Amino acid sequence: MSTDIFDPTIEPSAPDDADFSAPWPPMVRDDPADDTAADGASEEAPDALEDDQPNWGPDTGATTAEYAITTLAACGFAALLVVVLKSEPIRELVTGVIQTALGLGG
C-alpha cells in the first residue's frame, strides 16, 4: 500500500526527532536584525504597545440597538433595490449590457 495516500485508519504520529519545545504558532519577527524579540518581552513592551493603539473613547463598538437599526436600514435598502431592479427599463438595460458584453447584441 502506498504511503502517499491518506489512510484514516492509521494513527498520526510525530517523528522521533520532533521538537515540541518551540512555541506554536511560531513567533515571527518583522526585522531579523532586531534582537530584542529574541530576548523575550521586556517590561517596556506593554507601554509601547499601548501608545500605538488608537483612543476610541467610551464608544468602542456598536450596541445591540445600533446593530438592529443598521440591519433594518440594510433590509430596507435591499427591498428598494429589488423593486428598482424588477422594473422593466432597468431589466432591459441590464439585459442589453449583458448581451453586448457577450457579443450577442448590436
MODELLER restraints for C-alpha pairs under 7 A, 6 or more apart:
rsr = mdl.restraints
at = mdl.atoms
rsr.add(forms.Gaussian(group=physical.xy_distance, feature=features.Distance(at['CA:29:A'], at['CA:37:A']), mean=6.96, stdev=0.5))
rsr.add(forms.Gaussian(group=physical.xy_distance, feature=features.Distance(at['CA:85:A'], at['CA:91:A']), mean=6.42, stdev=0.5))
rsr.add(forms.Gaussian(group=physical.xy_distance, feature=features.Distance(at['CA:99:A'], at['CA:105:A']), mean=5.07, stdev=0.5))
rsr.add(forms.Gaussian(group=physical.xy_distance, feature=features.Distance(at['CA:100:A'], at['CA:106:A']), mean=6.69, stdev=0.5))
